[in-house]
Structures are given as structure tokens and as C-alpha cells.
């Protein structure tokens, strides 16, 4: 026994010496817990909002007048603000995004000389007057404020109390309406008048949260928005011959619509097919389309539990609508407003059909649409989204029009319902939305305008380019030529791989829907998303977040060799890229049969090589292919197949 112990100790000593001289490199750092995602009282490690989660809210009452002749907006606003944070607030911050349209704004001064998508007019900017800020019901009014670029700091005579304290901020505002509004708002002149696409059109509350406090990043261009939720009542006064469509419910149809238009609207509310409220032949004839023939009309709207509102106004609108059926049995209405230049079956004549299908799909698959209307407005804007209303390019047709309509309506889920910080994390709204668009396009009209997101290997050129950037790059920092990939396509491909390749449809859908339900009308961070997906799916995905979302590496899983071994086959696999992946192989036999062999991602934890013994009985293997459906954007498909396939020119 003593001799045996000595032999064992000698053996261990020799092995320890060998390992000390030649340590085996492993991938532990790749698989360890990624990011600052430990739970606290506000955000739980499970991915749920914590037991003391809070967020502030803002309710808006706005009256605004469109001065068409002078291309001006004049308005007044009252914001009722609730401070649910555990801290008293001596001041608040507001966004004044129309101040972007000046010669000296940070956005103008950080726009390249040659311009880009976010180039805008420079003769605008807010004029603010009659500011009054009151803390509590009986506080003393304060007019003290500081305006700096696109932000305004408003001070109170006494702090807003914590844990439910309230304040009221009111002011008058006016500005010149940009013609070119950074591809998000502006004016479009058509034969029958001007289309005014009105967004970022009123002072909006900055978010105060448990992550950064006040989120006061300026409005530069690529970075979009991060806003508080609340209820909106807004009244829009326009020339009598205009039609106005807006976020939410029209409260006074009897004042602004003719009897015939009200009847048509009632018909549309019950119709699965498109009903015209105003036809192309009626456009330009106020005696038919308008209840009065001079002066102004005020259109009144309301929307609840939203983070923003937008509206469009024009005498040039053709206007149509149809019913939206929601899973709960509730109904909403799809509407489209567009000029004659956009009409036709290849154009906006199908816009309401597209809108209805889009909203119904996302409501059934992910989360029910919460707003009474979904309005698609044709404008000189590539595509921009607001709660219940889009602006889409007026020249879009066929697949292009479906794509932009579906994409912008998809944004009602990300970030209108799930209120992430777009100014920092564009991928949490653009990427998630691009992902859900893929399934919507597959379903619509049996794939009439099917998407190509699943053709991931068509993006290998960008994925291997030296100028590529990480998904996690902030949108205002990223090269604008990379935004389409890092904000839209690459994160969408990441979700596609998770659903179709890494964890499977059932577990992914459970986790993704849990994320939407947990964070509906709240402010999730990337960590909240990561934690939810891992906890609900039951999978450590740190290796994937680290490499695909926060790294710049690529996937290259290789089948380096196949060797007969004792009546079976020895498969020599290698991870030659920076992103590990589970391995799914299609094995084809000489008798024509085939099977899928799946190996977990954990085979790469100890290193980048792995041997797998494929037991086949008496069957002869004639072909093995990794990822036969090509879901992953593997950058070297030539090493995915055995035997090696050679192609002649």
C-alpha cells in the first residue's frame, strides 16, 4: 500500500511538472459572467425590475398653432411632472430639440462638411417665454432657467419632493419649421399644398433614472430619443383646408370632419379592407372635404401611457383607413395620409393594408398593440417612428413601402412600448425591430416581400472589413457608414442566431416575450435584457454578449479532418474565429439518409480544438456539413464541409 502511494505521488509530481511547463490555454474569460449585471433593489439579477424599481412620469397638455404662411409653430405647454425617485429634485431638465436647427448647435458643428443623413436647416430654434415652474400644489412660481444647446435646465423655488412629489412646468414656445429636419421631420411641397411632418415639436422632459441620473446628452443627429411616459392631450390649430392626423385618438371628429367623412370613418372601423375617408378626386376641394370654408380649425387628440406624440398636417392628403383586429378582441384602426404623388396600387394605395398586417402580426406574436390608431404618413422622410404614427418616404413603392411601413410600425414595440435609451443603445430598438421585421415579412401575404436577414453570409464583407465597428458603439460616435450594420443588421442577426441556432425557438420566444412584458413602459438597460434572456431561457450567454454585441470578432468554426476510427469516425473540429458557437452538423450517409449532430458551445471552454467520435454503426459517411442552413455568418465556408469541395470557374 505504501509503495502504491509513493508511485501515485511520483506520477502526480511528473504530471504537475509537465503542466507547469506547458500550461493549456483555455477560454474561461470568454465564458465568465459578462458585464455589470448584479442585481440591486431597482433591477434584479433575474432581469426583472427590482422590488424598489421607480421611474418618473410626465403628463402633457399642449396647444399649438401652425402658421402656414410664415412656416412657424406657436404654442403653449403645461407639463405635470411626478418625481417617483428616492431623491428630492431642485431642478429638472428638458429637451429643446428644435435648437438643433441653428448654425451654432452642437449637432450642426459636429456634422461633416459634406453632410450626411442628419443634416438639417440652420435658421430655426426655440423662442421660449412665460416660463413658470411650481413645485407641489402651492409652491412659489419660478422662472429661473438655463438654455444650453438642445437642453433647458429649469429651477424650482423649493425642491420637488421624493417618492411621488409633483411639479408643474409651463411656457410658451415658437420656432420656424425646418424644411429639412434631419430626416425626422420637416416640410414637403406637393401639387396640392405642403405636407408638414411635425416631430420633436414641443419641449420634452429628460429622463431621470437610477442608472445615470439626468440623461442630458445633446441632440446631435444619429442618437435618437429617451423619454418618460405619460398621458398627452394636444390641440392642433391649422388652416381650415388642412387635414391633421396624429398620435392617439381624435377627440372632436364632429368639429373637424364632414358628416360624410364621419360615416366613412365609422365604416372603416368595421372593415377589413381599405375605406377612403378622402379620395384622390376630392383632394383640393374644401367645399367637399371641410366643414368650414375659412379661418382655422382645431383638431384635438389624446393618447395615454405614451412617451411622445407626432402629427402631420396638409391640404394635400388622401386619407384612408381600415380595422385592426387585436388578440384580446379589442379593435384599433390603421390609417394612411398621403398626396396624389404617392397614390396607386404600387404605392400608398396599399399602405393601410400593410399597416394593418404589421400591427396584427406583432400584436399576436409578441405583445398587444396599445394605441387606438396606427397612422402612416407620406413625407419627405426616409422613415421615422413615433407612438401610433410614422413618417415614411412619399416615393416608396412595393417592397420598399412595405419594408419601411413595417419597420416603423415595429418601432411601436421597440422603443415605444419597451422604452430603452436610443441615444446610447441604438441596437436595442433598431436591431430588435429589424429582427421582428424578418418574421413579419415572412408572414405577410405568404412572403410577398420576404426579408433576407437569414442570408447572414452576404454580410461577411462588412464583418471582415477593417473599418467595421462594434454594436456597442454609441450612435453619435459611430461612423454613419457603419450605422446600418451596427444598429440594425448585426444585432438583428445576433437575435436570429439565438432563436434559430443557439437556444431554439421555444426558449427564445419565452425569454423575449418575458423581456417585453417585464419592461413594457419602463426603461431597461442592456444588462436587463441579458439577464432576462439568460434567466428565462436557462442559458449562460455571456460568451455571446461579450463577443457579438461588445466585440468585433467573427465566427469561423472549421471541420479540420474526418478519420475512420474503429468502425466509427473521428471528427476534428476547430474554433478559428473569435466568436465560439455550438456546432450543428448534417451528416449524410451513402444510403441517402442523414442526421443532425449537435455539440454544445461548452466544447470550446477548454480551448479552440475539439475531437468528436461519430458512431455510425455500419453506415458509410459521404458528407458532413457544419451549419447546413447557413444561419451563422461564418466567414470561411470552405472549411465547413467534408470532403473539401472545389469549385471550377
N, C-alpha and C positions, 0 to 999 in steps of 0.2 A: 504493500500500500504506500509506504514511504517512497519507494522507487518511482511508483506511478506519479505521485505528487511532484517529485523532482523533475520528471520528464515533462509533465504539463507546464510547470513553471518555466523550464528551459524553452519549450515551444512558444509560450506566450512572450517570453523575452525576445526571441528571434523575430516573431511577428511584429511586436511593438517597434523593434529596431527598424524593420523594413518599412513600416508605415510612417515612422518618424522621418525616414529618408525620402520617401516618395508619397506624400500625402495626396489622397484622392480629392480632386476638386468637386464640390457639389453645388447645387443650385438653391441652397436653403434660403439665401437672401431674396431670391425671386419669389418664393412661395410664402414667406412670412407675412404676417398681418400688415396690410398696406394702409398708410395714411393715418391721420389723426381722427380716429373714429370711435374712441372710447366714449361710453355713454355718460350723460350727466342728467340733471333734473329737467333740462329743456329738450334734449334729444337723446333717446335711449339707444343703447348699443344694438338693440334688435332692429333698429331702423324706424321705430315708431316715434311720434312726438312724445317727449318726456312728460312726466306727471305734472310738471310746472311749466310746460310749454306756453308761450304767450306770443301774441303779435298785436300790433296796434291797428286801428281802423280809421277810415276817413269817409264820411258821407258828404256828397257834393250837391249843392243847388246852384245852377248856373243859368244866367240869362245872357244871350249873345245875339248880336245883330250883324248880318252880313251886308256890308256896304259894297254892292257890286260895282258901282261906277268908280269908286276910289280904291277898290280891291283891298278893303280894310275890314277888320274884325273889331267890334266894340262890345265889351261885356262886363258883367259883374258876377262875382262868385262868393259863395259862403261855404266854408269847409268846417264841418263839425268833426273834431278830431278826438279820439279816445286813446288815452295812454294806458295800455294794459301792462306795461313793463314794470319791473320792481323798482324803478328809479324815477325820481322827480325830474321833470324836463324844464329847464329855464328858457329854452328856445326850441324851435323846430326849423327844419329845412324844407324848402320846396324846389321843385324843378321848374325852371323857366326856359323850356327848350326852344322857344322861338328866338331866344337870344343867340342861338347858333347861327342865325342868318344875318350876321354883321361882319364887317371887314376885320374886326379885331378879336373875334371869338376864338377860343382855343381850337374849335373844330375847323374854322377857316384857316388858321395859321398852321395847323398840322395836316392840311390837305396838300398832296403833291402838286407841283406847278402844272403838270399835265392833267390834273383832275382824276377823279375816279367816280364810282357809283354814288358816293356820298357827297359829291359837290353840290352846293346849294347857292341860292341867291344871297346877296350881302347887303340888301337895303331894307332889312326888316328889324325885328327886335321889339321887345315889350316896352310899353309905357305903362307904369303902374301908378295908381293914385288911390287916395282914400283908404289906405290900409288901416285896418283895425284888428288887433289881436287881444282876445279876452280869455283869461284862464278861469275856469269854473263859471258858475251862473252869475255871480255878482262881482267878478273881478274888475279892476280898473282897466280901461282900454289902453293899449299901447300901439304906437305907430312906428316904433323903432325897428329898423331892418337894415340889412346889408345885401346888396345885389352884387354878385361876383360871377361873371360869365353866365352860365346856364343854371346857377343856383341862387336861391334867396334865403337868407337866414332871418327869421322873424323872432323877436324877443318879446317876452311877457313881463308884465309888471310884477306878477307872482308866478312861481313855477306851476306847471301842470302836475297835479298830484299823481303819485304812482298807483298801480293796481286799480285802474278804472277812472282816473281823473279825466276831465273833459276840457276842451278849449274850442273856441270859435275864431276862425281867421277869415276876414272878408276884405275884398278890394275890388277896384275897377281895373280893367286892363284893355289895351288896344294894341294892334300891330298891323303892319302891311302883310297881306297874304303872299307868301312866296309863289312864284310860278314854278320854279324848280325847287322842290322841298326835300332834297336828298333821297329821292326815290321812295319817299314815305308819305308825302302829302303834296299839295300844290294845285295848279290850275291846268286845264286842258281846254283850248278853244276848238270847237267843232262848228259845223254849219249852223246849228240851231241855238248856239249860245256857248257859254263857258261851263265846264264841269269843275266845281270846287270840291276837292278832296281834303277834308278837314281832320287832321290828326295832330297830336301834341299841341292842341289849340287852346289850352287853359292851364293855369298854374296847378301843378300836381304835387302831392305830398311825397317826400323822400321816405324810403323805408328806414325805420329804426328797428334793429333786430338784435338778437343775442349773440350774433357772430362778429359783426363789425361795428355795432352801434349805428351811427348815421352813415348811410350808403350814398356818399356825396360825389361819386365820380362824375366828372362833367360829361355832357353830351357831345361827343366828338364826331361820330359817324357810324362805324361798324357796330359798336356796342349798343344794344337796344335798351330794354327798359326793365325796371324792377320796381313794382308799385304795390301799395297797400290795397286791401279790399274794402268795399263799402257799397252803399246804395247811391245811385245817381238820379237826380231829377234835373233835366236840362231843357230849356226852351230856346228854340232857334227861330229868329225872325228874319225873313228873307223877302225879296220882291215877290209880289202876288203870283207871277207866272212860273215860279220855281217849284220843283218837286224836291222834297227832302226825304232822305232815308237815313236811319241812324241806328246805333246800338240800342237794343231793347224794344220796348213796346211803345207804339204811337198811342198817346192818351186821348187825343182830341180829333179823331178822324172826321167827325161831323163838321168841324170847323174848317178843315183843310182839304177835304175830298168832296167831290160832287156825289149826288145820290147814286149815279150810275157806277162810279168808282167804288163806293161803299158796297154796292151789290156785287160787283166783280170780286172785291176782296173777300166777301163772305163766301162766294162760290169757290174761290181759290183755297180757302181754309178747309174745304172738304174734298178737294180734287187731288188725285194722284198725278195728274198731268198739268202742264203749264197753262195758266189762265192769264190773259193780258189785263192789266189794270189800265194801262195807257198803251195804245197800239202805235205802230210807226206812222200810220196815216193821221193820227190825232196830235202827234208832237208838233209844237209850234202854233197851235190854235187854242189860246187861252179861253176862248168862248165855249169850248167843249171841255177842256181839261181842268179849268179853275173855277172855284165857287165865287170868286170876285174878280173884277176886271181892272183894278188899280190898287196902288198903295202896297202894303206889306201884309204878310200872313205869318202867324207864329205857330210853329209846329212844336208840340210838347211830347217829350219822351221820358221813359223811366226804365231803369234796369237795376236789379238787385244783386248783391254779392258779386260785384264785378271789380276789376282792377283798373278799368279805363273805359272811355267811350269815344267814338268817332262818328262822323256823319258826312254825307255827300249831298250837294245841292246843285240843281241845274234846271234850266227850262228845256233842256235837250233830251231828257230821259224818256226812253221807252221803259215801261215798268211792268214786270210780270211776276207771278207767284204760284206756289203750289204747296200742298200739305206735306208735313214731315211727320212720320209715324215713329213714336219712341217706344222702347221696350216696356215701359210702365203702363202704356195705354194713353199717356199724355200726347198732345199734338203740339207741333210748332209750325212755323211757316218759312219756306225758302223763298227768297225774293231776289230779283235781279234788276238793276237800273243801268241803262247803257244808251249811247247815242245811236243814230241810224248807221253811222260808220261802222258800228260793231255788230249790226244785226245779221241774221242769216243762220241757216242750219249748221254751217261750218263755224259759226261764231257764237255770239251771246244768245242766239235763239235757243241753245241747249244749256245755257248757264244754270237755269233753275233746276233742270233735270240733274245736272252734275252736282249742284249744291245739295239737293235732297238726298241723292245717293250717298254722298260723302258723309253727311251728318248722321244718316241712318246707320251706315256701316260702323262708324266709330262708337256710336251710342250702344249698338248691340255687342260689339266686340270688347270694348274697354270700359266705358263709363257713360252714363246717360247725359245727353246734351241739356244744359240747364236753362237756356235762354229762350224767349218766345219767338224770336226771328233769327234767321241766318241770311244776311244780305250780301250779295256780290255786286260790287260797283265797278264799272269800267272807267279807267282813268289813265293818265299818262304816268303810270307807276308799274314797275315790273311785277310787284306782288308784295302786299303788306297787310298784316293782320291786326285786328282789334276784336274785343269781345262782341261776337254776333255780327261782325261786319268786316268785309275785305275790300281792299282796292287791288284790282288786277289789271294787267295791261290791256288797253282797249283794242289793240290789234291782234290779240291772241286768238288762235283758232284751233279747232280739232284737238289733237293730243296735247298741244301746248296749253290750250284753255282748260282742258280737264286737269292737267298737271298742276297749274298754278291755282286753280279754284280748290282742288282737293288739298293741296299743300296748305294754303292759307286757312281753310276751314279746319284742317287738322290742328292748327295752332290754338284752336279753342281748348284743346286738351293740354297742350304744352306751348305756352306758359300761362294761358288764361285760367284754366282750372287748377293745374299744378304750377304754382307761382314761383318758379325758380328765378335766379338772378341772371337775366340775359346779358347784362352789361359785363359780367365776368365769365359766365359759363354758357356761351352760345350753343355748345353741343347738347346742353340739357333741354333746349327747346328745338333748335333746328335739327339736330341729329335724331332725337327721339321722334320728332314729327316725320322726318324723311323715312324713318323705319316703318311707322304705321301707315304711311302713304303707300308703301310697297304692297301691303295686303289689301288696301282699299282698291288700288288699281288692278290687282289681280282679280278682284271680285266684280268690279263694275262691268256690267254688260258682257259677262263671260270673258273678261280680259281684253275688251276692245282697245284699251290704252294701257296694256300691261307694262309694268316698270321693269328696269334692268338691274335693280340693285343686287340681285343674286348673281349677276355676272361679275363677281368681285375681281377676277383676274384681269379684267380690262383696265383696272386701275393700278396695275403693277408699275407702270411707267412713272406715275407720280410717287408711289410708295417707295421707290428706289432712287428718286431724284435727290440731288444734293440740296436743293432749295426747299425741301419739304419741312414742315413744322409739326409740332406736337398738337394733338387735340386740345390739350390743356392750355394752349397759348391763348391769352386774353384777346378778344376780337379786335380791340383798338390797337393792340400791339402787333397782331399778325399781319403779314404781307397780304394785301387784299386779293392777290392772285391765288393765295392758298386757302382763303376762307371757305370756298365751296367744298373743299376736301375736309378741312379740319373741323368745321362747324356742322356740315351736312353729311357728306358721304362716308367718311371714315368712322364716325361714331355710329351711324346707321348700320354700316357693315358689322361693327362690333356687336350690336344687338342682334343682327341677323345670325351671326355665328353662335351667339349664346343660345338663341332659340332653336336653330336648325342643326347645330353641330355639337355644341358643348354640353348643354344641360337638357335639351329637348323641349318640345312644345308645351307639354302639360305643366312641367315645373316652372318653365319660364313664364307662361301666362299667369299662373297663380301668383308668382312673385311680382310681375309687372303690374297686374291689376291691384295687388296689395299696395304697391307704391302709390298708384294713382289714388286709391281710396284713402290711404293714410294721410296723404299730403294734399288732397283737394282743398283749395282755397287757403293753403298755407305756404310757407317758404322753406322748401327743402334745400339742402346743400348736396354736393356730390357724395359726401360721406353718408348722408341719409339714404340716398339711392343705393350705394354699395351695400350698406348694412341690411337694408330691406331685401335686396336680391339674394344675398348670401343666407340670411336667416330663414326666409320663406322657401327658397329653393333647396336649402340644406347643403350648400356647396361653398368650399373655400375658393373664391375667385380673385384673391389678392394678386396672384400672378398675372391675371388678365387685365385688371385695372392698371397695375403698375406698368405693364409693357405696351398695351394697346392704347390706353387713354392718356397715360402720362409719360410714355416712352416714344421713341422714334424708330424702333427696330422693326423687323419684318419676320414673317413666317417662312420657314424653309425646312419642312420635315422630309427626310430622304429615306428611301429604301436602298441601302448601300449594297445589299447582297442577299441572295437566296441560295441555300445549300442543302442538298439531301442529307438527312441525318437519321440513321437508324429507322428507316421506314417513314420518317416524317420530314419536315422542312425546318431549317433554322433560318429565321428572318433577322437580318442585321439592320437595325434602324438607327437613324441619327437625327438630332436636332441641330441643324446647321444655321439656324437663324437665331434671333434674339427673343422671339415670342414662342414659348412652348405651346403645344396643342395636344389634346387627346388624339389618338391615331385611329382612324376608321379605314379599314382596307376591304376592298372587294376581291375575293379570291375566286377565280374561275377555274373549273376543272375540265379535264379532257372530255368528259362525258356531256359537257354543255351546262352542267349545273354550276351554281355559285353560292357563296355565302358571305356575310359580312363579319369581319373580325374587328372587335373594338378594344382598344387598350386605353386605360385612363391616363390623364395628364401627369399623374404622380410618377410615371415611369421615368420622368426627367428630373425628379428631385435630387437624385444622387449624381447626376452628370448628364452629358448630352449624347450618350450612346446606350442602346438597349437591344438585347437579343430576345427574340420570342420564338418559342418552339410551336410550330403549327402542326398539329396532329391531324392527319388526313385519312388514316386507315390505308386502304389500298388505292385511293384516288391519286391521279397524277395532276399536279398543278400546272396549268399552262399560262396563267397570267395573274398578277397581283397588282392592284392599283390603290394608292392612298387617296382618300377623299374623291371618290369617283364622280360625285355630283358637283365637285369644284365649288363648294360653299366657301372655303377659305381662300384668301388671296395669296396663296403660296407663290413666292417669287420665282421658283425654279421648278416648273412642272416636269422637266426632263428626268428628274430623279425620283419621281413619284410612282413610276411604273416599272415592273419587271415582267418579262425581259425588256431591256432597254429598247425603245422604239426609235428607229432612224427614219427621217423623212427626206425624200428626194425633192429637189427644187422643181 
